[in-house]
Amino acid sequence: MKKIIRTLCVVATALFAIPQQADAQFFKKLKEAATNVVKDAVTGKTADEGANTTAKSAAPALQMVTSASGVSIGNPGSKNFDIDFVEAVGNAASNTVTITLKATSKDLTYSNVRIGDNTVTGYDSDGNEYKSNKHAGAKNMPAGLPVKFELSSLPQVPATVTVLPIVYVGYYLNSDIRSMGGNLSTYIQLKNVPVKWQ
C-alpha cells in the first residue's frame, strides 16, 4: 500500500512539474521576443537583418552608367525612361552653362514632361554651388522616341570651370514618376560633365 501511495505521489508531482516547466519555457521565449521588439523599435532594424545592415529608411544606392561621352549617369526613373548626355555649353558672355539631355520613354507616352525645369544644381571642383533659376519648357515624350531636353541654365559659372564633377537634375513624368523636392537621392545625377565654352 505504501508503494502504491508513493507511486501516486511521484506521478502527481510529475504531473504538476511538467506544466510548470513548459510555462517557464514559454515565459523565457516571450521575454526574448519582447527584448527583440524593443531593440527593433530603438535601432530601426530587425533581428534577421544582422549587425552589418543599415536602417530601413536608408535610400538604395543609385546605379551609375557611364555614357560614351564619359559622363556617368544615375537615373532613379530607369524603369520608365533612359537618359543620355548630349552636351554642356558654357556662354562666356553671360557666365551660364546649359546642359542638354536626351530622354527616351521605355513603354508609355508621357505628356508635359519636365526634365531640369528650374531644378538643376551643379558643383565645381572647388565646392562652389550653381543653381538654376529659370524655367525650361515642358515636352511630350512618345514611347521609344528620344527627345532632347535643354535644362534650365546654371548661372554665374566662371569660364575657368571646364568640368562639373556632379550635377543634380529634377524631373517630372507624372505624379508617380518624379523627383522629390529637397531629396537629391531622387534626382537624376550626372558625374564629370565636360563644359564647352563659347
C-alpha angles and dihedrals in degrees: 000000000000088000092054093047090047091050091048091051092050091048092047092048090049091050092054093043097054098060091045091056090048090050090051090051091048093051091046091054091045091053092051091049092049090050091053092048091052091046090050092051093051100043101032094232134096127239090249093059094068130216098291099058127094129236118283092247093067113110117241116254114266113240111233121211120194114225126213089263091060094251113132113222127200112192118185089187094055092126089066107028144010125230128207128184114237106173148314114222124192122206107211093194094057099024092232132135121209119194123201122203132182118222127192123192113223103205116354139045112243127200127210094013115181122198117174094358103162088318104098121120124178134183130203126213091265091059096254114151124220120191128189117240103181132075124250120209127262119244139190116247114206116203113270096003119109115233124194118229120195104206123220108274126260108234131217096019110155117233089240089074106094098162131034105207092203137012126181117207125192120214142187125196096154138325091286099041108053145097119266116237112249094013106099092184087072094053128094107259126212120190128197097008111186114219120212110202123212 
